[in-house]
Amino acid sequence: MDRLSLISNSTDETQQIGRRLGELAQAGDLLLLVGELGTGKTCLTQGIALGLGIDDYITSPSFVLIREHLGRLPLYHIDLYRLDKAEEILDLGLDDYLSGPGVCVVEWADKALDFFPKEHLLITLNHLDERKRTLHLQAKGQRYEDILSQIDRISSMSNKA
């Protein structure tokens, strides 16, 4: 399975999807988040952190660009919102994080899709209405196909888009 679409009816449901991703995460995983402002990228990341056993309150690192949180595995929370030029993205030294022992979650990843490894999980979040969101998960590589298969097995029919 290389694609899965889910519907979230609330921030709690978005966090629960993230929690499951965090529980399934392994060192070296790369989750690329794409979506307009307010679609739930940070909310999803909060859930991923919970699934990694991180107690910190997760906020978007828009101004510091990268935050590291420690749990079962380190979470490298990266936000490219404020960056517009390829040189700025290259100057971040993302290779250190991408090859590190943790899980990388990148908000606004669409600003640099060509810079990331070919194998990753791309998650596109969209507004359905004021509260509902769709999450389209696209696996690039066997590791991420396995994650989608596991999420699909536990997803209730009400969350499938």
N, CA, C and O atoms as a DFTB+ gen file, in Angstrom:
644 C
 N C O
     1  1       0.850      -1.169       0.000
     2  2       0.000       0.000       0.000
     3  2       0.894       1.229       0.000
     4  3       1.719       1.405       0.896
     5  1       0.726       2.085      -1.015
     6  2       1.572       3.275      -1.052
     7  2       0.804       4.576      -0.839
     8  3       1.411       5.646      -0.810
     9  1      -0.525       4.503      -0.688
    10  2      -1.335       5.698      -0.425
    11  2      -2.465       5.358       0.540
    12  3      -3.034       4.267       0.508
    13  1      -2.765       6.318       1.387
    14  2      -3.861       6.167       2.333
    15  2      -4.421       7.553       2.605
    16  3      -3.665       8.494       2.846
    17  1      -5.729       7.684       2.568
    18  2      -6.385       8.947       2.897
    19  2      -7.261       8.758       4.116
    20  3      -8.027       7.799       4.208
    21  1      -7.137       9.693       5.058
    22  2      -7.894       9.657       6.298
    23  2      -8.620      10.984       6.481
    24  3      -8.183      12.019       5.979
    25  1      -9.721      10.940       7.197
    26  2     -10.439      12.153       7.566
    27  2     -10.303      12.328       9.068
    28  3     -10.511      11.392       9.839
    29  1      -9.951      13.546       9.470
    30  2      -9.910      13.896      10.882
    31  2     -11.032      14.889      11.126
    32  3     -11.148      15.896      10.428
    33  1     -11.867      14.594      12.133
    34  2     -12.989      15.458      12.478
    35  2     -12.663      16.460      13.573
    36  3     -13.502      17.287      13.929
    37  1     -11.438      16.393      14.114
    38  2     -11.079      17.283      15.226
    39  2      -9.565      17.283      15.415
    40  3      -8.847      16.459      14.850
    41  1      -9.105      18.230      16.225
    42  2      -7.672      18.251      16.554
    43  2      -7.287      16.985      17.320
    44  3      -6.182      16.471      17.147
    45  1      -8.188      16.480      18.163
    46  2      -7.897      15.244      18.899
    47  2      -7.668      14.078      17.946
    48  3      -6.753      13.280      18.149
    49  1      -8.495      13.975      16.909
    50  2      -8.320      12.887      15.940
    51  2      -7.021      13.054      15.163
    52  3      -6.341      12.068      14.879
    53  1      -6.669      14.289      14.814
    54  2      -5.409      14.529      14.116
    55  2      -4.245      14.114      15.001
    56  3      -3.294      13.490      14.531
    57  1      -4.318      14.460      16.283
    58  2      -3.256      14.053      17.203
    59  2      -3.199      12.541      17.360
    60  3      -2.111      11.981      17.494
    61  1      -4.346      11.869      17.347
    62  2      -4.351      10.411      17.470
    63  2      -3.695       9.742      16.257
    64  3      -2.990       8.743      16.397
    65  1      -3.932      10.300      15.073
    66  2      -3.249       9.784      13.873
    67  2      -1.752       9.985      14.032
    68  3      -0.962       9.088      13.737
    69  1      -1.363      11.173      14.502
    70  2       0.053      11.446      14.746
    71  2       0.642      10.522      15.796
    72  3       1.764      10.037      15.649
    73  1      -0.120      10.280      16.858
    74  2       0.371       9.380      17.919
    75  2       0.693       7.999      17.343
    76  3       1.721       7.405      17.667
    77  1      -0.191       7.505      16.496
    78  2       0.056       6.184      15.900
    79  2       1.315       6.211      15.040
    80  3       2.107       5.269      15.066
    81  1       1.502       7.299      14.272
    82  2       2.736       7.437      13.478
    83  2       3.958       7.429      14.394
    84  3       4.962       6.786      14.085
    85  1       3.877       8.140      15.514
    86  2       4.984       8.180      16.459
    87  2       5.271       6.824      17.080
    88  3       6.429       6.463      17.287
    89  1       4.223       6.076      17.376
    90  2       4.404       4.739      17.948
    91  2       5.091       3.798      16.957
    92  3       5.856       2.919      17.353
    93  1       4.812       3.990      15.675
    94  2       5.395       3.132      14.636
    95  2       6.773       3.607      14.177
    96  3       7.482       2.883      13.478
    97  1       7.149       4.820      14.570
    98  2       8.382       5.431      14.073
    99  2       9.628       4.671      14.504
   100  3       9.697       4.083      15.584
   101  1      10.602       4.711      13.614
   102  2      11.920       4.137      13.869
   103  2      12.973       5.191      13.568
   104  3      12.712       6.164      12.860
   105  1      14.156       4.988      14.110
   106  2      15.267       5.903      13.861
   107  2      15.479       6.052      12.355
   108  3      15.490       5.068      11.615
   109  1      15.645       7.277      11.925
   110  2      15.892       7.555      10.516
   111  2      14.648       7.843       9.706
   112  3      14.755       8.179       8.527
   113  1      13.456       7.723      10.306
   114  2      12.225       7.998       9.561
   115  2      12.130       9.478       9.218
   116  3      12.572      10.345       9.971
   117  1      11.538       9.737       8.057
   118  2      11.364      11.095       7.547
   119  2       9.912      11.297       7.161
   120  3       9.403      10.639       6.253
   121  1       9.240      12.219       7.861
   122  2       7.838      12.536       7.605
   123  2       7.763      13.968       7.097
   124  3       8.111      14.909       7.810
   125  1       7.308      14.123       5.869
   126  2       7.234      15.432       5.225
   127  2       5.790      15.907       5.222
   128  3       4.917      15.250       4.655
   129  1       5.537      17.051       5.858
   130  2       4.182      17.572       5.999
   131  2       3.969      18.770       5.078
   132  3       4.781      19.694       5.026
   133  1       2.853      18.723       4.354
   134  2       2.507      19.772       3.403
   135  2       1.063      20.181       3.655
   136  3       0.205      19.328       3.882
   137  1       0.794      21.469       3.618
   138  2      -0.573      21.958       3.791
   139  2      -0.580      23.440       4.080
   140  3       0.416      24.002       4.536
   141  1      -1.707      24.069       3.814
   142  2      -1.864      25.495       4.065
   143  2      -1.815      25.778       5.563
   144  3      -1.848      24.859       6.381
   145  1      -1.736      27.054       5.907
   146  2      -1.817      27.462       7.309
   147  2      -3.100      26.915       7.928
   148  3      -4.172      26.979       7.326
   149  1      -2.972      26.382       9.128
   150  2      -4.147      25.943       9.864
   151  2      -4.708      24.587       9.481
   152  3      -5.803      24.233       9.918
   153  1      -3.984      23.815       8.674
   154  2      -4.507      22.507       8.289
   155  2      -4.166      21.410       9.301
   156  3      -4.698      20.304       9.209
   157  1      -3.290      21.701      10.258
   158  2      -3.025      20.722      11.310
   159  2      -1.639      20.111      11.302
   160  3      -1.431      19.066      11.918
   161  1      -0.687      20.728      10.626
   162  2       0.668      20.169      10.570
   163  2       1.293      20.084      11.963
   164  3       1.857      19.054      12.333
   165  1       1.193      21.163      12.727
   166  2       1.761      21.155      14.079
   167  2       0.964      20.240      14.994
   168  3       1.542      19.570      15.850
   169  1      -0.330      20.201      14.833
   170  2      -1.185      19.307      15.623
   171  2      -0.791      17.841      15.378
   172  3      -0.700      17.055      16.321
   173  1      -0.564      17.488      14.135
   174  2      -0.120      16.139      13.791
   175  2       1.232      15.854      14.437
   176  3       1.461      14.765      14.963
   177  1       2.121      16.837      14.394
   178  2       3.449      16.681      15.000
   179  2       3.343      16.499      16.507
   180  3       4.114      15.738      17.091
   181  1       2.401      17.185      17.146
   182  2       2.181      16.996      18.579
   183  2       1.824      15.544      18.875
   184  3       2.295      14.966      19.854
   185  1       0.989      14.964      18.023
   186  2       0.634      13.556      18.197
   187  2       1.820      12.636      17.982
   188  3       1.999      11.668      18.721
   189  1       2.637      12.931      16.965
   190  2       3.845      12.128      16.715
   191  2       4.735      12.151      17.952
   192  3       5.267      11.122      18.368
   193  1       4.890      13.340      18.533
   194  2       5.699      13.465      19.749
   195  2       5.134      12.604      20.873
   196  3       5.886      11.924      21.571
   197  1       3.822      12.626      21.052
   198  2       3.201      11.789      22.084
   199  2       3.507      10.311      21.837
   200  3       3.802       9.564      22.770
   201  1       3.432       9.900      20.571
   202  2       3.727       8.510      20.225
   203  2       5.181       8.132      20.451
   204  3       5.509       6.955      20.601
   205  1       6.044       9.129      20.474
   206  2       7.471       8.905      20.761
   207  2       7.775       9.023      22.255
   208  3       8.926       8.894      22.673
   209  1       6.731       9.270      23.057
   210  2       6.925       9.386      24.496
   211  2       7.509      10.724      24.924
   212  3       8.176      10.808      25.955
   213  1       7.265      11.761      24.148
   214  2       7.786      13.095      24.456
   215  2       6.724      13.874      25.224
   216  3       5.574      13.974      24.796
   217  1       7.126      14.419      26.355
   218  2       6.199      15.158      27.205
   219  2       6.192      16.657      26.919
   220  3       5.295      17.365      27.377
   221  1       7.175      17.151      26.172
   222  2       7.260      18.585      25.863
   223  2       6.002      19.043      25.138
   224  3       5.375      18.276      24.407
   225  1       5.641      20.314      25.353
   226  2       4.574      20.902      24.551
   227  2       5.190      21.309      23.217
   228  3       6.144      22.087      23.175
   229  1       4.648      20.788      22.153
   230  2       5.213      21.008      20.817
   231  2       4.562      22.221      20.179
   232  3       3.340      22.289      20.043
   233  1       5.400      23.182      19.788
   234  2       4.936      24.333      19.021
   235  2       5.724      24.368      17.721
   236  3       6.776      23.740      17.602
   237  1       5.213      25.097      16.766
   238  2       5.888      25.198      15.483
   239  2       7.197      25.964      15.643
   240  3       7.209      27.048      16.226
   241  1       8.290      25.419      15.136
   242  2       9.581      26.108      15.266
   243  2       9.814      27.127      14.141
   244  3      10.927      27.232      13.627
   245  1       8.783      27.869      13.758
   246  2       8.875      28.783      12.615
   247  2      10.023      29.775      12.725
   248  3      10.644      30.113      11.717
   249  1      10.312      30.240      13.923
   250  2      11.339      31.269      14.061
   251  2      12.710      30.704      14.378
   252  3      13.722      31.333      14.068
   253  1      12.764      29.530      14.991
   254  2      14.068      28.909      15.259
   255  2      14.393      27.863      14.207
   256  3      15.531      27.399      14.142
   257  1      13.443      27.485      13.396
   258  2      13.543      26.563      12.268
   259  2      13.643      25.093      12.654
   260  3      13.035      24.249      11.995
   261  1      14.394      24.762      13.707
   262  2      14.546      23.359      14.106
   263  2      14.513      23.268      15.628
   264  3      15.196      24.018      16.326
   265  1      13.708      22.337      16.125
   266  2      13.689      22.032      17.554
   267  2      13.919      20.541      17.724
   268  3      13.418      19.733      16.942
   269  1      14.667      20.187      18.732
   270  2      14.900      18.779      19.048
   271  2      14.218      18.463      20.377
   272  3      14.370      19.188      21.360
   273  1      13.460      17.361      20.384
   274  2      12.764      16.901      21.575
   275  2      13.193      15.460      21.832
   276  3      13.358      14.680      20.894
   277  1      13.372      15.110      23.099
   278  2      13.855      13.773      23.440
   279  2      12.742      12.903      23.992
   280  3      11.987      13.312      24.874
   281  1      12.658      11.698      23.457
   282  2      11.712      10.689      23.898
   283  2      12.313       9.331      23.627
   284  3      13.528       9.155      23.718
   285  1      11.462       8.357      23.292
   286  2      11.955       7.028      22.916
   287  2      13.008       7.156      21.813
   288  3      14.013       6.444      21.811
   289  1      12.764       8.059      20.893
   290  2      13.723       8.479      19.867
   291  2      13.698      10.000      19.853
   292  3      12.686      10.600      20.217
   293  1      14.793      10.638      19.438
   294  2      14.734      12.094      19.289
   295  2      13.771      12.467      18.163
   296  3      13.674      11.775      17.149
   297  1      13.068      13.568      18.366
   298  2      12.222      14.144      17.325
   299  2      12.903      15.416      16.854
   300  3      13.148      16.325      17.646
   301  1      13.209      15.482      15.567
   302  2      13.754      16.681      14.964
   303  2      12.600      17.355      14.219
   304  3      12.212      16.928      13.132
   305  1      12.064      18.409      14.821
   306  2      10.912      19.123      14.279
   307  2      11.448      20.319      13.492
   308  3      12.007      21.256      14.063
   309  1      11.272      20.270      12.198
   310  2      11.841      21.255      11.281
   311  2      10.697      22.002      10.599
   312  3       9.722      21.391      10.161
   313  1      10.820      23.320      10.512
   314  2       9.786      24.145       9.890
   315  2      10.437      25.052       8.845
   316  3      11.278      25.889       9.173
   317  1      10.043      24.878       7.603
   318  2      10.636      25.650       6.500
   319  2       9.789      26.852       6.091
   320  3      10.067      27.476       5.067
   321  1       8.766      27.187       6.868
   322  2       7.814      28.237       6.500
   323  2       8.493      29.548       6.119
   324  3       8.118      30.167       5.123
   325  1       9.473      29.975       6.885
   326  2      10.100      31.278       6.672
   327  2      11.182      31.272       5.607
   328  3      11.726      32.328       5.285
   329  1      11.506      30.124       5.058
   330  2      12.584      30.043       4.076
   331  2      12.018      30.051       2.663
   332  3      11.031      29.378       2.366
   333  1      12.666      30.828       1.799
   334  2      12.189      30.942       0.425
   335  2      13.229      30.560      -0.615
   336  3      12.880      30.283      -1.762
   337  1      14.487      30.542      -0.235
   338  2      15.554      30.283      -1.202
   339  2      16.226      28.952      -0.916
   340  3      16.381      28.554       0.239
   341  1      16.619      28.277      -1.971
   342  2      17.282      26.981      -1.834
   343  2      18.534      27.090      -0.962
   344  3      18.831      26.184      -0.183
   345  1      19.256      28.181      -1.093
   346  2      20.491      28.357      -0.314
   347  2      20.193      28.374       1.181
   348  3      20.964      27.836       1.976
   349  1      19.073      28.991       1.565
   350  2      18.708      29.050       2.981
   351  2      18.434      27.654       3.522
   352  3      18.796      27.334       4.655
   353  1      17.804      26.842       2.720
   354  2      17.474      25.480       3.138
   355  2      18.747      24.642       3.231
   356  3      18.924      23.870       4.173
   357  1      19.623      24.799       2.257
   358  2      20.891      24.064       2.269
   359  2      21.749      24.460       3.470
   360  3      22.461      23.623       4.026
   361  1      21.683      25.733       3.874
   362  2      22.484      26.223       4.990
   363  2      22.037      25.690       6.344
   364  3      22.762      25.841       7.327
   365  1      20.874      25.077       6.420
   366  2      20.381      24.549       7.696
   367  2      21.177      23.341       8.183
   368  3      21.144      23.029       9.373
   369  1      21.884      22.662       7.296
   370  2      22.607      21.456       7.692
   371  2      21.664      20.303       7.980
   372  3      21.867      19.549       8.931
   373  1      20.634      20.166       7.160
   374  2      19.632      19.120       7.391
   375  2      20.202      17.710       7.346
   376  3      19.645      16.801       7.961
   377  1      21.297      17.515       6.632
   378  2      21.890      16.173       6.529
   379  2      22.199      15.587       7.899
   380  3      22.055      14.383       8.114
   381  1      22.625      16.445       8.829
   382  2      22.935      15.958      10.180
   383  2      21.699      15.373      10.853
   384  3      21.787      14.376      11.568
   385  1      20.562      15.990      10.624
   386  2      19.307      15.502      11.206
   387  2      18.772      14.294      10.442
   388  3      18.316      13.320      11.041
   389  1      18.834      14.369       9.108
   390  2      18.297      13.283       8.278
   391  2      19.054      11.978       8.483
   392  3      18.482      10.897       8.336
   393  1      20.327      12.072       8.820
   394  2      21.118      10.860       9.041
   395  2      21.295      10.571      10.529
   396  3      22.039       9.665      10.903
   397  1      20.616      11.338      11.372
   398  2      20.740      11.171      12.812
   399  2      19.922      10.006      13.338
   400  3      19.258       9.306      12.574
   401  1      19.973       9.802      14.652
   402  2      19.307       8.655      15.272
   403  2      17.834       8.894      15.599
   404  3      17.219       8.099      16.310
   405  1      17.272       9.975      15.085
   406  2      15.904      10.304      15.443
   407  2      14.950      10.257      14.277
   408  3      15.243       9.690      13.224
   409  1      13.784      10.874      14.491
   410  2      12.717      10.965      13.511
   411  2      12.620      12.426      13.083
   412  3      12.504      13.315      13.927
   413  1      12.668      12.678      11.773
   414  2      12.536      14.041      11.251
   415  2      11.102      14.279      10.798
   416  3      10.550      13.518      10.005
   417  1      10.515      15.346      11.317
   418  2       9.204      15.796      10.864
   419  2       9.414      17.204      10.312
   420  3       9.869      18.099      11.024
   421  1       9.075      17.391       9.030
   422  2       9.331      18.659       8.368
   423  2       8.014      19.300       7.949
   424  3       7.294      18.769       7.104
   425  1       7.704      20.459       8.556
   426  2       6.535      21.230       8.139
   427  2       6.939      22.111       6.955
   428  3       8.082      22.556       6.852
   429  1       5.970      22.352       6.063
   430  2       6.192      23.138       4.842
   431  2       7.268      22.475       3.973
   432  3       8.074      23.157       3.341
   433  1       7.269      21.162       3.952
   434  2       8.278      20.397       3.217
   435  2       8.216      20.645       1.713
   436  3       9.198      20.405       1.010
   437  1       7.078      21.121       1.208
   438  2       6.952      21.375      -0.218
   439  2       7.923      22.450      -0.702
   440  3       8.147      22.582      -1.905
   441  1       8.495      23.210       0.211
   442  2       9.483      24.223      -0.169
   443  2      10.821      23.602      -0.544
   444  3      11.687      24.281      -1.096
   445  1      10.999      22.309      -0.247
   446  2      12.301      21.687      -0.476
   447  2      12.211      20.207      -0.820
   448  3      13.130      19.451      -0.505
   449  1      11.144      19.782      -1.449
   450  2      10.973      18.345      -1.715
   451  2      12.161      17.726      -2.435
   452  3      12.498      16.567      -2.191
   453  1      12.798      18.481      -3.317
   454  2      13.936      17.942      -4.071
   455  2      15.180      17.720      -3.209
   456  3      16.100      17.015      -3.623
   457  1      15.215      18.315      -2.018
   458  2      16.389      18.200      -1.154
   459  2      16.342      16.981      -0.243
   460  3      17.356      16.612       0.350
   461  1      15.186      16.359      -0.125
   462  2      15.032      15.264       0.817
   463  2      15.296      13.917       0.151
   464  3      15.167      13.784      -1.066
   465  1      15.668      12.916       0.956
   466  2      15.871      11.574       0.402
   467  2      14.611      11.079      -0.316
   468  3      13.493      11.486      -0.001
   469  1      14.823      10.197      -1.281
   470  2      13.702       9.674      -2.074
   471  2      12.725       8.887      -1.220
   472  3      11.524       8.886      -1.490
   473  1      13.229       8.216      -0.192
   474  2      12.355       7.421       0.668
   475  2      11.882       8.272       1.840
   476  3      12.685       8.773       2.627
   477  1      10.550       8.427       1.942
   478  2       9.941       9.236       2.993
   479  2       8.440       8.989       2.992
   480  3       7.904       8.300       2.124
   481  1       7.779       9.565       3.979
   482  2       6.321       9.561       4.021
   483  2       5.866      10.992       3.833
   484  3       6.157      11.856       4.661
   485  1       5.151      11.248       2.743
   486  2       4.614      12.570       2.443
   487  2       3.176      12.629       2.930
   488  3       2.346      11.807       2.542
   489  1       2.886      13.605       3.782
   490  2       1.546      13.756       4.342
   491  2       1.022      15.133       3.940
   492  3       1.566      16.161       4.344
   493  1      -0.034      15.134       3.143
   494  2      -0.648      16.380       2.698
   495  2      -1.952      16.566       3.456
   496  3      -2.837      15.711       3.424
   497  1      -2.052      17.700       4.138
   498  2      -3.242      18.013       4.935
   499  2      -4.038      19.101       4.229
   500  3      -3.472      20.073       3.729
   501  1      -5.366      18.928       4.191
   502  2      -6.251      19.894       3.545
   503  2      -7.461      20.158       4.425
   504  3      -7.907      19.288       5.173
   505  1      -7.987      21.381       4.322
   506  2      -9.236      21.741       4.998
   507  2     -10.409      21.092       4.269
   508  3     -10.476      21.145       3.041
   509  1     -11.320      20.491       4.998
   510  2     -12.622      20.110       4.444
   511  2     -13.653      21.151       4.861
   512  3     -14.501      21.562       4.069
   513  1     -13.564      21.563       6.110
   514  2     -14.360      22.675       6.618
   515  2     -13.608      23.215       7.830
   516  3     -12.426      22.922       8.008
   517  1     -14.278      23.992       8.655
   518  2     -13.602      24.636       9.785
   519  2     -12.944      23.638      10.736
   520  3     -11.918      23.949      11.340
   521  1     -13.519      22.448      10.875
   522  2     -12.996      21.454      11.824
   523  2     -12.394      20.229      11.155
   524  3     -11.437      19.652      11.671
   525  1     -12.939      19.826      10.017
   526  2     -12.500      18.587       9.374
   527  2     -11.297      18.802       8.471
   528  3     -11.149      19.837       7.821
   529  1     -10.446      17.787       8.454
   530  2      -9.259      17.793       7.609
   531  2      -9.147      16.453       6.891
   532  3      -9.596      15.426       7.399
   533  1      -8.548      16.472       5.715
   534  2      -8.133      15.224       5.100
   535  2      -6.624      15.121       5.246
   536  3      -5.905      16.116       5.167
   537  1      -6.172      13.922       5.455
   538  2      -4.745      13.635       5.494
   539  2      -4.486      12.594       4.416
   540  3      -4.976      11.468       4.494
   541  1      -3.715      12.981       3.418
   542  2      -3.336      12.076       2.343
   543  2      -1.898      11.655       2.610
   544  3      -0.981      12.476       2.584
   545  1      -1.717      10.375       2.865
   546  2      -0.393       9.844       3.166
   547  2       0.115       9.091       1.947
   548  3      -0.553       8.198       1.427
   549  1       1.301       9.464       1.502
   550  2       1.899       8.820       0.330
   551  2       3.271       8.273       0.723
   552  3       4.168       9.022       1.109
   553  1       3.413       6.960       0.617
   554  2       4.653       6.280       0.980
   555  2       5.604       6.248      -0.198
   556  3       5.229       5.915      -1.322
   557  1       6.833       6.599       0.087
   558  2       7.913       6.491      -0.893
   559  2       8.942       5.536      -0.302
   560  3       9.821       5.948       0.454
   561  1       8.827       4.263      -0.652
   562  2       9.735       3.258      -0.128
   563  2       9.006       2.235       0.734
   564  3       7.963       2.525       1.321
   565  1       9.574       1.034       0.800
   566  2       8.947      -0.086       1.496
   567  2       8.697       0.193       2.971
   568  3       7.650      -0.178       3.501
   569  1       9.640       0.839       3.639
   570  2       9.480       1.147       5.066
   571  2       8.177       1.921       5.305
   572  3       7.440       1.636       6.249
   573  1       7.911       2.884       4.456
   574  2       6.741       3.734       4.629
   575  2       5.466       3.048       4.138
   576  3       4.379       3.336       4.637
   577  1       5.589       2.158       3.181
   578  2       4.439       1.342       2.782
   579  2       4.008       0.456       3.945
   580  3       2.815       0.259       4.176
   581  1       4.987      -0.075       4.675
   582  2       4.673      -0.895       5.851
   583  2       3.941      -0.078       6.916
   584  3       3.002      -0.572       7.539
   585  1       4.365       1.157       7.123
   586  2       3.690       2.032       8.088
   587  2       2.237       2.241       7.670
   588  3       1.330       2.133       8.495
   589  1       2.016       2.538       6.390
   590  2       0.649       2.765       5.919
   591  2      -0.212       1.525       6.096
   592  3      -1.383       1.632       6.461
   593  1       0.346       0.365       5.844
   594  2      -0.414      -0.876       6.027
   595  2      -0.834      -1.053       7.480
   596  3      -1.952      -1.483       7.765
   597  1       0.071      -0.719       8.395
   598  2      -0.255      -0.847       9.815
   599  2      -1.300       0.179      10.242
   600  3      -2.196      -0.136      11.025
   601  1      -1.188       1.394       9.737
   602  2      -2.184       2.422      10.070
   603  2      -3.539       2.050       9.475
   604  3      -4.572       2.237      10.118
   605  1      -3.539       1.532       8.269
   606  2      -4.790       1.143       7.608
   607  2      -5.508       0.065       8.414
   608  3      -6.734       0.089       8.523
   609  1      -4.764      -0.870       8.974
   610  2      -5.367      -1.954       9.757
   611  2      -6.072      -1.447      10.998
   612  3      -7.091      -2.007      11.402
   613  1      -5.546      -0.390      11.613
   614  2      -6.140       0.069      12.861
   615  2      -7.125       1.223      12.659
   616  3      -7.852       1.587      13.584
   617  1      -7.149       1.791      11.471
   618  2      -8.049       2.919      11.210
   619  2      -9.486       2.440      11.161
   620  3      -9.801       1.427      10.537
   621  1     -10.341       3.177      11.821
   622  2     -11.757       2.835      11.739
   623  2     -12.297       3.300      10.400
   624  3     -11.724       4.193       9.776
   625  1     -13.363       2.721       9.965
   626  2     -13.962       3.094       8.677
   627  2     -14.377       4.556       8.662
   628  3     -14.432       5.158       7.589
   629  1     -14.668       5.142       9.801
   630  2     -15.095       6.535       9.844
   631  2     -13.958       7.496       9.547
   632  3     -14.202       8.651       9.200
   633  1     -12.702       7.031       9.680
   634  2     -11.566       7.914       9.401
   635  2     -11.078       7.814       7.973
   636  3     -10.261       8.631       7.548
   637  1     -11.551       6.840       7.222
   638  2     -11.084       6.700       5.842
   639  2     -11.778       7.690       4.947
   640  3     -12.991       7.886       5.030
   641  1     -10.999       8.312       4.091
   642  2     -11.583       9.286       3.155
   643  2     -12.082       8.595       1.923
   644  3     -12.606       9.247       1.019
